[in-house]
């Protein structure tokens, strides 16, 4: 069985926004460094989420920085679809809730400002694998 959670910027109701707030009070789309660290030490019994985050960067991300992401221990990747300044960060995170998994994956960007210092998340998918 697959569970999916999708966030887009269109028509977000107040209930949706509450749903996308992590236990530390951060909106998943803004990322949460605490969720990022928590997912690194998460109980292996917790669900594993496949997360994809579309974001726009204020500046182009250097190719070298994109390659550095692949060397990171958690098998995250940043790919660039055809649109300039639009990127997709994908990765897996272990967490009880999809919102924590997403906040943790976006938290990776917050934690690594040498990769991208200014970004706006436009769409998120989290699939419980
Ligand atoms: Zn958090």
py3Dmol code that shows the C-alpha trace and the ligand (Angstrom):
import py3Dmol

protein = """\
ATOM      1  CA  UNK A   1       0.000   0.000   0.000  1.00  0.00           C
ATOM      2  CA  UNK A   2       1.205   3.471  -0.822  1.00  0.00           C
ATOM      3  CA  UNK A   3       0.424   6.627   1.029  1.00  0.00           C
ATOM      4  CA  UNK A   4       1.120   9.880  -0.686  1.00  0.00           C
ATOM      5  CA  UNK A   5       1.178  13.415   0.530  1.00  0.00           C
ATOM      6  CA  UNK A   6       1.294  16.285  -1.895  1.00  0.00           C
ATOM      7  CA  UNK A   7       1.776  19.940  -1.165  1.00  0.00           C
ATOM      8  CA  UNK A   8       1.340  22.626  -3.734  1.00  0.00           C
ATOM      9  CA  UNK A   9       1.138  26.364  -3.410  1.00  0.00           C
ATOM     10  CA  UNK A  10      -2.368  26.521  -4.807  1.00  0.00           C
ATOM     11  CA  UNK A  11      -5.440  26.739  -2.637  1.00  0.00           C
ATOM     12  CA  UNK A  12      -3.939  25.812   0.683  1.00  0.00           C
ATOM     13  CA  UNK A  13      -6.600  25.890   3.340  1.00  0.00           C
ATOM     14  CA  UNK A  14      -5.810  26.551   6.972  1.00  0.00           C
ATOM     15  CA  UNK A  15      -6.304  22.849   7.733  1.00  0.00           C
ATOM     16  CA  UNK A  16      -3.755  21.948   5.061  1.00  0.00           C
ATOM     17  CA  UNK A  17      -1.220  24.334   6.535  1.00  0.00           C
ATOM     18  CA  UNK A  18      -1.635  22.752   9.983  1.00  0.00           C
ATOM     19  CA  UNK A  19      -1.129  19.348   8.365  1.00  0.00           C
ATOM     20  CA  UNK A  20       2.164  20.559   6.904  1.00  0.00           C
ATOM     21  CA  UNK A  21       3.575  21.796  10.205  1.00  0.00           C
ATOM     22  CA  UNK A  22       6.219  19.550  11.786  1.00  0.00           C
ATOM     23  CA  UNK A  23       6.355  18.766  15.534  1.00  0.00           C
ATOM     24  CA  UNK A  24       8.849  21.641  15.960  1.00  0.00           C
ATOM     25  CA  UNK A  25       6.386  24.158  14.520  1.00  0.00           C
ATOM     26  CA  UNK A  26       8.102  24.583  11.150  1.00  0.00           C
ATOM     27  CA  UNK A  27       6.232  24.440   7.869  1.00  0.00           C
ATOM     28  CA  UNK A  28       7.606  21.440   5.984  1.00  0.00           C
ATOM     29  CA  UNK A  29       8.219  23.589   2.902  1.00  0.00           C
ATOM     30  CA  UNK A  30      10.560  25.820   4.907  1.00  0.00           C
ATOM     31  CA  UNK A  31      12.470  22.817   6.212  1.00  0.00           C
ATOM     32  CA  UNK A  32      13.410  21.860   9.743  1.00  0.00           C
ATOM     33  CA  UNK A  33      16.984  21.170  10.793  1.00  0.00           C
ATOM     34  CA  UNK A  34      15.740  19.286  13.876  1.00  0.00           C
ATOM     35  CA  UNK A  35      13.652  16.948  11.699  1.00  0.00           C
ATOM     36  CA  UNK A  36      16.698  16.524   9.441  1.00  0.00           C
ATOM     37  CA  UNK A  37      18.856  15.371  12.351  1.00  0.00           C
ATOM     38  CA  UNK A  38      16.035  13.279  13.827  1.00  0.00           C
ATOM     39  CA  UNK A  39      15.551  11.339  10.595  1.00  0.00           C
ATOM     40  CA  UNK A  40      19.270  10.507  10.581  1.00  0.00           C
ATOM     41  CA  UNK A  41      18.899   8.753  13.919  1.00  0.00           C
ATOM     42  CA  UNK A  42      15.346   7.500  13.450  1.00  0.00           C
ATOM     43  CA  UNK A  43      14.168   4.168  14.757  1.00  0.00           C
ATOM     44  CA  UNK A  44      14.518   1.627  11.889  1.00  0.00           C
ATOM     45  CA  UNK A  45      10.972   0.489  12.718  1.00  0.00           C
ATOM     46  CA  UNK A  46       9.568   3.837  11.519  1.00  0.00           C
ATOM     47  CA  UNK A  47       8.244   4.119   7.959  1.00  0.00           C
ATOM     48  CA  UNK A  48      10.614   5.085   5.167  1.00  0.00           C
ATOM     49  CA  UNK A  49       9.435   7.918   2.929  1.00  0.00           C
ATOM     50  CA  UNK A  50      10.485   8.713  -0.610  1.00  0.00           C
ATOM     51  CA  UNK A  51      10.462  12.482  -0.751  1.00  0.00           C
ATOM     52  CA  UNK A  52      10.714  14.777  -3.757  1.00  0.00           C
ATOM     53  CA  UNK A  53      10.836  18.532  -3.321  1.00  0.00           C
ATOM     54  CA  UNK A  54      10.629  20.989  -6.202  1.00  0.00           C
ATOM     55  CA  UNK A  55      12.188  24.346  -5.458  1.00  0.00           C
ATOM     56  CA  UNK A  56      13.365  27.460  -7.166  1.00  0.00           C
ATOM     57  CA  UNK A  57      16.757  28.900  -6.340  1.00  0.00           C
ATOM     58  CA  UNK A  58      17.563  32.596  -6.462  1.00  0.00           C
ATOM     59  CA  UNK A  59      20.861  31.729  -8.182  1.00  0.00           C
ATOM     60  CA  UNK A  60      22.022  28.803 -10.339  1.00  0.00           C
ATOM     61  CA  UNK A  61      23.474  25.973  -8.219  1.00  0.00           C
ATOM     62  CA  UNK A  62      27.062  25.170  -9.312  1.00  0.00           C
ATOM     63  CA  UNK A  63      27.507  21.703 -10.868  1.00  0.00           C
ATOM     64  CA  UNK A  64      30.139  20.925  -8.246  1.00  0.00           C
ATOM     65  CA  UNK A  65      27.634  21.534  -5.445  1.00  0.00           C
ATOM     66  CA  UNK A  66      25.116  19.229  -7.178  1.00  0.00           C
ATOM     67  CA  UNK A  67      27.774  16.498  -7.304  1.00  0.00           C
ATOM     68  CA  UNK A  68      28.588  17.025  -3.635  1.00  0.00           C
ATOM     69  CA  UNK A  69      24.969  16.198  -2.789  1.00  0.00           C
ATOM     70  CA  UNK A  70      25.455  12.722  -4.280  1.00  0.00           C
ATOM     71  CA  UNK A  71      28.421  12.136  -1.996  1.00  0.00           C
ATOM     72  CA  UNK A  72      26.301  12.890   1.042  1.00  0.00           C
ATOM     73  CA  UNK A  73      25.655   9.779   3.129  1.00  0.00           C
ATOM     74  CA  UNK A  74      21.878   9.669   2.806  1.00  0.00           C
ATOM     75  CA  UNK A  75      21.609   9.267  -0.963  1.00  0.00           C
ATOM     76  CA  UNK A  76      19.971  12.591  -1.565  1.00  0.00           C
ATOM     77  CA  UNK A  77      20.134  14.005  -5.064  1.00  0.00           C
ATOM     78  CA  UNK A  78      19.383  17.353  -6.645  1.00  0.00           C
ATOM     79  CA  UNK A  79      18.394  17.194 -10.280  1.00  0.00           C
ATOM     80  CA  UNK A  80      17.628  19.973 -12.638  1.00  0.00           C
ATOM     81  CA  UNK A  81      14.634  19.592 -14.938  1.00  0.00           C
ATOM     82  CA  UNK A  82      14.730  21.704 -18.089  1.00  0.00           C
ATOM     83  CA  UNK A  83      13.521  24.943 -16.483  1.00  0.00           C
ATOM     84  CA  UNK A  84      16.299  27.305 -15.352  1.00  0.00           C
ATOM     85  CA  UNK A  85      16.581  27.818 -11.581  1.00  0.00           C
ATOM     86  CA  UNK A  86      14.095  25.004 -10.890  1.00  0.00           C
ATOM     87  CA  UNK A  87      15.491  21.967  -9.087  1.00  0.00           C
ATOM     88  CA  UNK A  88      14.217  18.725  -7.607  1.00  0.00           C
ATOM     89  CA  UNK A  89      15.693  17.419  -4.390  1.00  0.00           C
ATOM     90  CA  UNK A  90      14.941  13.767  -3.814  1.00  0.00           C
ATOM     91  CA  UNK A  91      15.827  11.546  -0.918  1.00  0.00           C
ATOM     92  CA  UNK A  92      14.594   9.071   1.621  1.00  0.00           C
ATOM     93  CA  UNK A  93      13.818   9.828   5.227  1.00  0.00           C
ATOM     94  CA  UNK A  94      12.593   7.706   8.084  1.00  0.00           C
ATOM     95  CA  UNK A  95       9.900   9.330  10.224  1.00  0.00           C
ATOM     96  CA  UNK A  96       6.543   8.589  11.799  1.00  0.00           C
ATOM     97  CA  UNK A  97       4.771  11.211   9.668  1.00  0.00           C
ATOM     98  CA  UNK A  98       5.172  12.377   6.087  1.00  0.00           C
ATOM     99  CA  UNK A  99       5.412  15.984   7.258  1.00  0.00           C
ATOM    100  CA  UNK A 100       8.474  15.142   9.386  1.00  0.00           C
ATOM    101  CA  UNK A 101      10.100  13.316   6.481  1.00  0.00           C
ATOM    102  CA  UNK A 102       9.546  16.307   4.193  1.00  0.00           C
ATOM    103  CA  UNK A 103      10.639  18.865   6.813  1.00  0.00           C
ATOM    104  CA  UNK A 104      13.776  16.756   7.285  1.00  0.00           C
ATOM    105  CA  UNK A 105      14.625  16.530   3.592  1.00  0.00           C
ATOM    106  CA  UNK A 106      14.058  20.288   3.115  1.00  0.00           C
ATOM    107  CA  UNK A 107      16.033  20.746   6.348  1.00  0.00           C
ATOM    108  CA  UNK A 108      18.997  19.344   4.452  1.00  0.00           C
ATOM    109  CA  UNK A 109      18.898  22.450   2.233  1.00  0.00           C
ATOM    110  CA  UNK A 110      18.579  24.706   5.268  1.00  0.00           C
ATOM    111  CA  UNK A 111      21.560  22.958   6.855  1.00  0.00           C
ATOM    112  CA  UNK A 112      23.676  23.171   3.685  1.00  0.00           C
ATOM    113  CA  UNK A 113      23.497  26.783   2.607  1.00  0.00           C
ATOM    114  CA  UNK A 114      26.671  26.394   0.562  1.00  0.00           C
ATOM    115  CA  UNK A 115      24.503  24.405  -1.896  1.00  0.00           C
ATOM    116  CA  UNK A 116      21.607  26.820  -2.083  1.00  0.00           C
ATOM    117  CA  UNK A 117      21.313  29.923   0.060  1.00  0.00           C
ATOM    118  CA  UNK A 118      17.924  31.191  -1.050  1.00  0.00           C
ATOM    119  CA  UNK A 119      15.178  28.876  -2.171  1.00  0.00           C
ATOM    120  CA  UNK A 120      11.416  28.611  -2.385  1.00  0.00           C
ATOM    121  CA  UNK A 121       9.721  25.226  -2.281  1.00  0.00           C
ATOM    122  CA  UNK A 122       6.935  25.004  -4.823  1.00  0.00           C
ATOM    123  CA  UNK A 123       5.836  21.385  -4.634  1.00  0.00           C
ATOM    124  CA  UNK A 124       6.403  18.357  -2.440  1.00  0.00           C
ATOM    125  CA  UNK A 125       5.673  14.660  -2.760  1.00  0.00           C
ATOM    126  CA  UNK A 126       6.151  12.188   0.037  1.00  0.00           C
ATOM    127  CA  UNK A 127       5.384   8.548  -0.633  1.00  0.00           C
ATOM    128  CA  UNK A 128       5.378   6.014   2.132  1.00  0.00           C
ATOM    129  CA  UNK A 129       7.311   3.134   0.621  1.00  0.00           C
TER     130      UNK A 129
END
"""
ligand_1 = """\
1
ZN
Zn 10.784 19.609 12.752
"""
view = py3Dmol.view(width=600, height=400)
view.addModel(protein, "pdb")
view.setStyle({"model": 0}, {"cartoon": {"style": "trace"}})
view.addModel(ligand_1, "xyz")
view.setStyle({"model": 1}, {"stick": {}})
view.zoomTo()
view.show()
